[in-house]
Amino acid sequence: MAVKVYGPTYASPKRVLVLLIEKEIEFETVDVDIFKGENKDPEFLKLQPFGELPVIQDGDYTLYESRAIIRYYADKYKDQGTDLLGKTIEERGLVEQWLEVEANNFHPPIFNLVVNVLFAPLLGTPSDSKLIQESDEKLGKVLDIYEERLSKNKYLAGEFFSLADLSHLAFGHYLVNQTGRGHLVRDRKHVSAWWDDISSRPSWKKVLQLYKYPV
Ligand SMILES: N[C@@H](CCC(=O)N[C@@H](CS)C(=O)NCC(=O)O)C(=O)O
């Protein structure tokens, strides 16, 4: 039975879609329009009480939080499609470390930039210029650490493409292509080469082709 993925056009659901494609897992999508408030409908809140996307339904199993979902499927189908967890427990530890870095160091500043640079003008809400400046600075410092790491390893967890790299695609796309922040990547030689490598994977190209970002 195909996995049902709610909200395919937004960034966090795309984290799940690219994983499902890499793992060769069949899926179908259900549109949920945040701009119409469909994520706060009582029926949707029964699936995801915080009203956020994505949610997956796999038979009678329901799961939310995009990083929990990608870990679940990478483990469940370890031997199917691309192995994204490493071959040893030490490699797995590094995959987990860099997944945490993505969630706790990379994501917060890029999220603030997406909200304030991209969405605020579209929604007619005020944007916080102090937060924009702080987020640019934070992201620059985070990417300096990535540059150092990627000057010694092809990918974040080592010499293999992993869940940690994959987890950067959805918001990395906003960073490079839609918030005018491409220079933060392009000014760092190894980060730039890494971005070109991971964003040119057929799985990611397919996600972008099938499910356009709403903005
Ligand atoms: N930690 C959650 C965050 C999900 C999230 O923020 N989703 C956005 C779309 S990218 C959303 O549903 N926003 C609507 C809202 O928060 O009201 C995850 O990774 O699944």
Ligand as a Chemical Component Dictionary entry (heavy atoms), coordinates in Angstrom:
data_LIG
# 
_chem_comp.id                   LIG 
_chem_comp.type                 NON-POLYMER 
_chem_comp.pdbx_formal_charge   0 
_chem_comp.three_letter_code    LIG 
# 
loop_
_chem_comp_atom.comp_id 
_chem_comp_atom.atom_id 
_chem_comp_atom.alt_atom_id 
_chem_comp_atom.type_symbol 
_chem_comp_atom.charge 
_chem_comp_atom.model_Cartn_x 
_chem_comp_atom.model_Cartn_y 
_chem_comp_atom.model_Cartn_z 
_chem_comp_atom.pdbx_ordinal 
LIG N1  N1  N 0 9.206 20.267 12.953 1  
LIG C1  C1  C 0 8.173 20.120 11.948 2  
LIG C2  C2  C 0 7.966 21.473 11.301 3  
LIG C3  C3  C 0 6.937 21.407 10.223 4  
LIG C4  C4  C 0 6.591 22.767 9.654  5  
LIG O1  O1  O 0 6.961 23.838 10.171 6  
LIG N2  N2  N 0 5.814 22.736 8.570  7  
LIG C5  C5  C 0 5.366 23.923 7.940  8  
LIG C6  C6  C 0 5.421 23.744 6.432  9  
LIG S1  S1  S 0 7.100 23.665 5.887  10 
LIG C7  C7  C 0 3.936 24.137 8.364  11 
LIG O2  O2  O 0 3.150 23.201 8.416  12 
LIG N3  N3  N 0 3.575 25.404 8.665  13 
LIG C8  C8  C 0 2.227 25.746 8.986  14 
LIG C9  C9  C 0 2.063 26.206 10.412 15 
LIG O3  O3  O 0 3.015 26.056 11.207 16 
LIG O4  O4  O 0 0.977 26.709 10.704 17 
LIG C10 C10 C 0 8.605 19.060 10.917 18 
LIG O5  O5  O 0 9.786 19.003 10.598 19 
LIG O6  O6  O 0 7.751 18.285 10.466 20 
# 
loop_
_chem_comp_bond.comp_id 
_chem_comp_bond.atom_id_1 
_chem_comp_bond.atom_id_2 
_chem_comp_bond.value_order 
_chem_comp_bond.pdbx_ordinal 
LIG N1  C1  SING 1  
LIG C1  C2  SING 2  
LIG C1  C10 SING 3  
LIG C2  C3  SING 4  
LIG C3  C4  SING 5  
LIG C4  O1  DOUB 6  
LIG C4  N2  SING 7  
LIG N2  C5  SING 8  
LIG C5  C6  SING 9  
LIG C5  C7  SING 10 
LIG C6  S1  SING 11 
LIG C7  O2  DOUB 12 
LIG C7  N3  SING 13 
LIG N3  C8  SING 14 
LIG C8  C9  SING 15 
LIG C9  O3  DOUB 16 
LIG C9  O4  SING 17 
LIG C10 O5  DOUB 18 
LIG C10 O6  SING 19 
# 
